[in-house]
Amino acid sequence: RSGYMEEFVVREDLMGLAIGTHGANIQQARKIEHITGIELDESTCTFKVYGETTDAVKQARGMLEFSEETFQVPRDLVAKVIGKNGRNIQDIVDKSGVVRVKIEGDNDQDPHRE
């Protein structure tokens, strides 16, 4: 294949998000102008995106690459981050493109804490 290629790995537990319902995300990424191919090795969760332009390849990668980040919030600020009726956390989701937010309590982090 000619042109540009990017290879990246998605964590196994995030593959469902990357692939999308019935492969919807892969289908959408294949429709991007100048994308020439998308390969997925499900055994290693590795995507290879091929395209005629670097911008097209990066755009497709952006649709398919999912990761997870964890942020520790002091207990006394949790309510402020969530906001009244969840307004602040929804604003964060809307502006950041976050797909899912999970809020864990202390018991999920440190079993020695009282």
Phi, psi and omega in degrees: 000141180261171177094224188244151179215139171233138179241136180207157182247137176248135179305141186305320182286354177252002183298324178300320177294318183295314183289320182086166180299122181054033178076020186301319182293320178296317179299316179296318180296323179294336181279350180296133180302135178080004172276128182255345178180152175224125178243145177228123172262100185293336181290333180244000181059037183253128175259143167235123181246125182245140178200168181277341179228150179295325179296318179297317181296316179295322179296315179295318178301318179300330179281334189253341186269122178237144177215175182230139175233146179243135178236128176274128178240127177304142184308320184286353179250355183303314181298322178294320180295317180291316178082167180296127182057027178074017187296316182293315182294325177294322178297318178298314179300311183298318185276337186260345184079013178298139181270323186212140176239130177237128180252119182253144176275176180303322185297340178277346186254305190228105183291346183271353183284142180267000000 
